[in-house]
Amino acid sequence: MNTFKELTSLEELENVIANNQLAFLYITMPNCSVCHGLLPQIENILSNYPKIIARQVNASNVTEIAGRFNIFTAPVLLLFVNGKEYIREARFVQTELLNDKIARIYNNLAN
């Protein structure tokens, strides 16, 4: 299982969203135990959806992200479809429900 590639600028992040039909962002903060504990579970879920481009952003390194995406906590999980935000989950994520949401979107795009 591959870990998420880390983005280091808002420009990189905007390019991923604009240039991919399905873009998933995992936004973290340093010393966030929830962020580190949740990441392997999210990687496992996304391994079932190969068309989703997944990236990770450390909000303390890309400080503009908080204003751009109205982020007030970590982790924040965002799924974009054709540049539009479809899923937003924050802090305590119910992984089974997240998987169901992703599956519905993913399967609708496949049809």
MDTraj code that builds the backbone (N, CA, C; nanometers):
import mdtraj as md
import numpy as np

residues = "MET ASN THR PHE LYS GLU LEU THR SER LEU GLU GLU LEU GLU ASN VAL ILE ALA ASN ASN GLN LEU ALA PHE LEU TYR ILE THR MET PRO ASN CYS SER VAL CYS HIS GLY LEU LEU PRO GLN ILE GLU ASN ILE LEU SER ASN TYR PRO LYS ILE ILE ALA ARG GLN VAL ASN ALA SER ASN VAL THR GLU ILE ALA GLY ARG PHE ASN ILE PHE THR ALA PRO VAL LEU LEU LEU PHE VAL ASN GLY LYS GLU TYR ILE ARG GLU ALA ARG PHE VAL GLN THR GLU LEU LEU ASN ASP LYS ILE ALA ARG ILE TYR ASN ASN LEU ALA ASN".split()
xyz = np.array([
    [0.0846, -0.1176, 0.0000],
    [0.0000, 0.0000, 0.0000],
    [0.0891, 0.1239, 0.0000],
    [0.0651, 0.2134, -0.0941],
    [0.1446, 0.3349, -0.1039],
    [0.0918, 0.4419, -0.0101],
    [0.1829, 0.5194, 0.0445],
    [0.1390, 0.6326, 0.1245],
    [0.1049, 0.7472, 0.0310],
    [0.0304, 0.8425, 0.0807],
    [-0.0092, 0.9570, 0.0013],
    [0.1137, 1.0401, -0.0327],
    [0.1194, 1.0887, -0.1553],
    [0.2248, 1.1826, -0.1923],
    [0.1930, 1.3153, -0.1245],
    [0.2958, 1.3788, -0.0674],
    [0.2742, 1.5038, 0.0044],
    [0.2884, 1.6234, -0.0885],
    [0.1942, 1.7145, -0.0782],
    [0.1986, 1.8397, -0.1525],
    [0.2556, 1.9476, -0.0611],
    [0.3334, 2.0372, -0.1194],
    [0.4025, 2.1370, -0.0375],
    [0.3644, 2.2810, -0.0701],
    [0.2654, 2.2993, -0.1580],
    [0.2218, 2.4362, -0.1890],
    [0.0748, 2.4355, -0.2292],
    [0.0123, 2.5509, -0.2134],
    [-0.1271, 2.5655, -0.2534],
    [-0.1404, 2.5494, -0.4045],
    [-0.0395, 2.5930, -0.4776],
    [-0.0418, 2.5793, -0.6236],
    [-0.0447, 2.4320, -0.6649],
    [0.0388, 2.3487, -0.6014],
    [0.0374, 2.2047, -0.6304],
    [-0.0998, 2.1457, -0.6021],
    [-0.1551, 2.1847, -0.4901],
    [-0.2849, 2.1342, -0.4483],
    [-0.3930, 2.1724, -0.5492],
    [-0.3946, 2.2977, -0.5894],
    [-0.4930, 2.3447, -0.6879],
    [-0.4774, 2.2710, -0.8206],
    [-0.3538, 2.2412, -0.8607],
    [-0.3300, 2.1672, -0.9850],
    [-0.3851, 2.0252, -0.9781],
    [-0.3675, 1.9598, -0.8637],
    [-0.4201, 1.8238, -0.8474],
    [-0.5721, 1.8246, -0.8597],
    [-0.6359, 1.9209, -0.7949],
    [-0.7822, 1.9293, -0.8003],
    [-0.8294, 1.9593, -0.9426],
    [-0.7638, 2.0529, -1.0095],
    [-0.8065, 2.0955, -1.1429],
    [-0.7807, 1.9911, -1.2510],
    [-0.6751, 1.9110, -1.2351],
    [-0.6330, 1.8220, -1.3430],
    [-0.6696, 1.6757, -1.3244],
    [-0.7513, 1.6443, -1.2233],
    [-0.7915, 1.5064, -1.2004],
    [-0.9417, 1.4994, -1.1753],
    [-1.0060, 1.4021, -1.2385],
    [-1.1498, 1.3866, -1.2194],
    [-1.1827, 1.3609, -1.0726],
    [-1.1033, 1.2764, -1.0067],
    [-1.1231, 1.2427, -0.8658],
    [-0.9962, 1.2749, -0.7888],
    [-1.0034, 1.3714, -0.6999],
    [-0.8875, 1.4108, -0.6198],
    [-0.9260, 1.4059, -0.4722],
    [-0.8446, 1.3368, -0.3933],
    [-0.8690, 1.3220, -0.2501],
    [-0.7556, 1.3891, -0.1745],
    [-0.7902, 1.4780, -0.0816],
    [-0.6898, 1.5476, -0.0011],
    [-0.7036, 1.5060, 0.1443],
    [-0.5901, 1.4727, 0.2034],
    [-0.5837, 1.4389, 0.3458],
    [-0.5005, 1.5477, 0.4113],
    [-0.5662, 1.6340, 0.4876],
    [-0.4997, 1.7506, 0.5461],
    [-0.4703, 1.7217, 0.6928],
    [-0.3431, 1.7349, 0.7292],
    [-0.2970, 1.6984, 0.8627],
    [-0.2275, 1.8152, 0.9312],
    [-0.1955, 1.7929, 1.0567],
    [-0.1135, 1.8848, 1.1359],
    [-0.0099, 1.8006, 1.2098],
    [0.1046, 1.8581, 1.2394],
    [0.2048, 1.7833, 1.3161],
    [0.1507, 1.7539, 1.4565],
    [0.1990, 1.6490, 1.5141],
    [0.1603, 1.6085, 1.6495],
    [0.0112, 1.5820, 1.6641],
    [-0.0555, 1.5445, 1.5574],
    [-0.1984, 1.5122, 1.5605],
    [-0.2124, 1.3608, 1.5648],
    [-0.2447, 1.3074, 1.6797],
    [-0.2534, 1.1613, 1.6932],
    [-0.3678, 1.1045, 1.6104],
    [-0.4772, 1.1778, 1.5985],
    [-0.5890, 1.1314, 1.5162],
    [-0.5448, 1.1225, 1.3703],
    [-0.4704, 1.2234, 1.3236],
    [-0.4214, 1.2256, 1.1850],
    [-0.3382, 1.1011, 1.1546],
    [-0.2450, 1.0709, 1.2443],
    [-0.1543, 0.9583, 1.2214],
    [-0.2256, 0.8250, 1.2346],
    [-0.3210, 0.8150, 1.3259],
    [-0.3942, 0.6901, 1.3446],
    [-0.4932, 0.6610, 1.2339],
    [-0.5518, 0.7649, 1.1768],
    [-0.6526, 0.7497, 1.0729],
    [-0.5925, 0.7225, 0.9355],
    [-0.4739, 0.7736, 0.9101],
    [-0.4133, 0.7654, 0.7768],
    [-0.4089, 0.6232, 0.7201],
    [-0.3615, 0.5221, 0.7935],
    [-0.3590, 0.3867, 0.7359],
    [-0.4979, 0.3339, 0.6996],
    [-0.5980, 0.3732, 0.7754],
    [-0.7350, 0.3294, 0.7451],
    [-0.7852, 0.3932, 0.6162],
    [-0.7517, 0.5193, 0.5964],
    [-0.7931, 0.5888, 0.4742],
    [-0.7177, 0.5338, 0.3537],
    [-0.5892, 0.5059, 0.3717],
    [-0.5115, 0.4445, 0.2626],
    [-0.5724, 0.3105, 0.2235],
    [-0.6161, 0.2342, 0.3210],
    [-0.6783, 0.1043, 0.2938],
    [-0.8081, 0.1221, 0.2148],
    [-0.8898, 0.2169, 0.2552],
    [-1.0154, 0.2433, 0.1831],
    [-0.9864, 0.2835, 0.0393],
    [-0.8949, 0.3791, 0.0211],
    [-0.8681, 0.4309, -0.1128],
    [-0.7992, 0.3302, -0.2038],
    [-0.7407, 0.2265, -0.1468],
    [-0.6791, 0.1230, -0.2306],
    [-0.7841, 0.0514, -0.3159],
    [-0.9109, 0.0636, -0.2783],
    [-1.0201, 0.0037, -0.3555],
    [-1.0671, 0.0921, -0.4708],
    [-1.0132, 0.2125, -0.4795],
    [-1.0574, 0.3093, -0.5796],
    [-0.9367, 0.3643, -0.6558],
    [-0.8858, 0.2877, -0.7505],
    [-0.7599, 0.3251, -0.8170],
    [-0.7661, 0.4535, -0.8989],
    [-0.8839, 0.5000, -0.9360],
    [-0.8931, 0.6223, -1.0164],
    [-0.8862, 0.7495, -0.9315],
    [-0.8888, 0.7334, -0.7989],
    [-0.8804, 0.8506, -0.7115],
    [-0.7338, 0.8863, -0.6889],
    [-0.6996, 1.0102, -0.7185],
    [-0.5651, 1.0615, -0.6945],
    [-0.5629, 1.1151, -0.5515],
    [-0.4827, 1.0538, -0.4660],
    [-0.4798, 1.0903, -0.3243],
    [-0.3519, 1.1650, -0.2900],
    [-0.3683, 1.2754, -0.2179],
    [-0.2547, 1.3554, -0.1753],
    [-0.2720, 1.3976, -0.0306],
    [-0.1596, 1.4230, 0.0347],
    [-0.1581, 1.4655, 0.1740],
    [-0.0962, 1.6048, 0.1817],
    [-0.1503, 1.6878, 0.2716],
    [-0.0982, 1.8230, 0.2903],
    [-0.0824, 1.8473, 0.4394],
    [0.0354, 1.8931, 0.4785],
    [0.0597, 1.9333, 0.6165],
    [0.0202, 2.0806, 0.6265],
    [-0.0864, 2.1086, 0.7007],
    [-0.1406, 2.2443, 0.7072],
    [-0.0441, 2.3429, 0.7725],
    [0.0493, 2.2947, 0.8518],
    [0.1459, 2.3881, 0.9111],
    [0.2530, 2.4293, 0.8101],
    [0.2724, 2.3507, 0.7051],
    [0.3674, 2.3856, 0.5992],
    [0.3016, 2.4662, 0.4873],
    [0.1733, 2.4449, 0.4658],
    [0.0981, 2.5155, 0.3615],
    [-0.0120, 2.5928, 0.4347],
    [0.0271, 2.7000, 0.4995],
    [-0.0649, 2.7715, 0.5885],
    [-0.1847, 2.8326, 0.5158],
    [-0.1711, 2.8615, 0.3870],
    [-0.2813, 2.9211, 0.3107],
    [-0.3995, 2.8261, 0.2963],
    [-0.3764, 2.6981, 0.3196],
    [-0.4823, 2.5982, 0.3008],
    [-0.5991, 2.6210, 0.3957],
    [-0.5703, 2.6709, 0.5158],
    [-0.6772, 2.6938, 0.6141],
    [-0.7792, 2.7943, 0.5604],
    [-0.7318, 2.9023, 0.5034],
    [-0.8216, 3.0021, 0.4484],
    [-0.8886, 2.9567, 0.3202],
    [-0.8132, 2.8894, 0.2364],
    [-0.8667, 2.8448, 0.1061],
    [-0.9802, 2.7448, 0.1209],
    [-0.9689, 2.6532, 0.2187],
    [-1.0679, 2.5469, 0.2343],
    [-1.1446, 2.5537, 0.3665],
    [-1.1356, 2.6660, 0.4375],
    [-1.2059, 2.6827, 0.5650],
    [-1.1788, 2.5670, 0.6610],
    [-1.0515, 2.5472, 0.6916],
    [-1.0098, 2.4366, 0.7772],
    [-0.9814, 2.4898, 0.9168],
    [-1.0454, 2.4271, 1.0153],
    [-1.0309, 2.4726, 1.1532],
    [-0.9777, 2.3640, 1.2454],
    [-0.9637, 2.2433, 1.1957],
    [-0.9178, 2.1300, 1.2756],
    [-0.8435, 2.0342, 1.1847],
    [-0.7921, 1.9285, 1.2433],
    [-0.7250, 1.8256, 1.1629],
    [-0.7575, 1.6901, 1.2250],
    [-0.7616, 1.5869, 1.1451],
    [-0.7475, 1.5857, 1.0000],
    [-0.8751, 1.6319, 0.9309],
    [-0.8579, 1.6741, 0.8056],
    [-0.9701, 1.7049, 0.7181],
    [-0.9509, 1.6224, 0.5917],
    [-1.0574, 1.5569, 0.5496],
    [-1.0555, 1.4735, 0.4307],
    [-1.1504, 1.5346, 0.3300],
    [-1.1004, 1.5615, 0.2105],
    [-1.1804, 1.6241, 0.1064],
    [-1.1733, 1.5406, -0.0210],
    [-1.2894, 1.5154, -0.0814],
    [-1.2934, 1.4497, -0.2116],
    [-1.3531, 1.5468, -0.3112],
    [-1.2788, 1.5707, -0.4195],
    [-1.3226, 1.6582, -0.5268],
    [-1.3541, 1.5754, -0.6502],
    [-1.4654, 1.6077, -0.7148],
    [-1.5040, 1.5443, -0.8401],
    [-1.5120, 1.6557, -0.9444],
    [-1.4270, 1.6444, -1.0456],
    [-1.4201, 1.7467, -1.1502],
    [-1.4068, 1.8870, -1.0909],
    [-1.3207, 1.8987, -0.9889],
    [-1.2911, 2.0276, -0.9291],
    [-1.3887, 2.0760, -0.8241],
    [-1.4975, 2.0016, -0.8012],
    [-1.5986, 2.0433, -0.7040],
    [-1.5915, 1.9534, -0.5807],
    [-1.5987, 2.0158, -0.4631],
    [-1.5943, 1.9392, -0.3385],
    [-1.7238, 1.8604, -0.3202],
    [-1.7100, 1.7280, -0.3030],
    [-1.8257, 1.6415, -0.2830],
    [-1.8314, 1.5823, -0.1430],
    [-1.7163, 1.5581, -0.0836],
    [-1.7125, 1.5002, 0.0507],
    [-1.6170, 1.5830, 0.1363],
    [-1.6608, 1.6098, 0.2586],
    [-1.5765, 1.6756, 0.3584],
    [-1.6001, 1.6042, 0.4903],
    [-1.4942, 1.5508, 0.5463],
    [-1.4986, 1.4877, 0.6780],
    [-1.3875, 1.5499, 0.7608],
    [-1.4119, 1.5660, 0.8902],
    [-1.3110, 1.6280, 0.9748],
    [-1.3060, 1.5618, 1.1117],
    [-1.1864, 1.5636, 1.1680],
    [-1.1516, 1.5175, 1.3026],
    [-1.1820, 1.3698, 1.3237],
    [-1.3007, 1.3375, 1.3703],
    [-1.3332, 1.1969, 1.3983],
    [-1.4188, 1.1441, 1.2834],
    [-1.3588, 1.0592, 1.2022],
    [-1.4199, 1.0131, 1.0786],
    [-1.4709, 0.8708, 1.0964],
    [-1.5950, 0.8480, 1.0592],
    [-1.6498, 0.7122, 1.0582],
    [-1.6120, 0.6504, 0.9238],
    [-1.5128, 0.5635, 0.9272],
    [-1.4541, 0.5127, 0.8029],
    [-1.5532, 0.4319, 0.7191],
    [-1.6417, 0.3586, 0.7826],
    [-1.7385, 0.2793, 0.7054],
    [-1.8331, 0.3707, 0.6279],
    [-1.8796, 0.4766, 0.6917],
    [-1.9675, 0.5721, 0.6228],
    [-1.8918, 0.6461, 0.5130],
    [-1.7667, 0.6823, 0.5401],
    [-1.6853, 0.7469, 0.4380],
    [-1.6698, 0.6554, 0.3167],
    [-1.6407, 0.5300, 0.3415],
    [-1.6262, 0.4341, 0.2322],
    [-1.7552, 0.4248, 0.1502],
    [-1.8699, 0.4233, 0.2170],
    [-1.9984, 0.4173, 0.1462],
    [-2.0187, 0.5402, 0.0572],
    [-1.9852, 0.6581, 0.1094],
    [-1.9986, 0.7813, 0.0311],
    [-1.9084, 0.7781, -0.0922],
    [-1.7838, 0.7369, -0.0711],
    [-1.6888, 0.7305, -0.1826],
    [-1.7361, 0.6291, -0.2858],
    [-1.7833, 0.5143, -0.2404],
    [-1.8294, 0.4085, -0.3315],
    [-1.9443, 0.4574, -0.4187],
    [-2.0388, 0.5296, -0.3601],
    [-2.1528, 0.5808, -0.4380],
    [-2.1053, 0.6748, -0.5487],
    [-2.0190, 0.7670, -0.5133],
    [-1.9679, 0.8614, -0.6128],
    [-1.8871, 0.7888, -0.7190],
    [-1.7977, 0.7033, -0.6753],
    [-1.7072, 0.6306, -0.7649],
    [-1.7878, 0.5448, -0.8629],
    [-1.8856, 0.4732, -0.8119],
    [-1.9651, 0.3840, -0.8974],
    [-2.0544, 0.4627, -0.9928],
    [-2.1045, 0.5778, -0.9523],
    [-2.1840, 0.6608, -1.0427],
    [-2.1004, 0.7150, -1.1569],
    [-1.9743, 0.7453, -1.1313],
    [-1.8871, 0.7944, -1.2377],
    [-1.8490, 0.6844, -1.3349],
    [-1.8474, 0.5610, -1.2865],
    [-1.8098, 0.4478, -1.3712],
    [-1.9201, 0.4138, -1.4716],
    [-2.0426, 0.4548, -1.4423],
    [-2.1567, 0.4225, -1.5306],
    [-2.1716, 0.5236, -1.6405],
])
top = md.Topology()
chain = top.add_chain()
for i, resn in enumerate(residues, 1):
    res = top.add_residue(resn, chain, resSeq=i)
    for name in ("N", "CA", "C"):
        top.add_atom(name, md.element.get_by_symbol(name[0]), res)
traj = md.Trajectory(xyz[None], top)
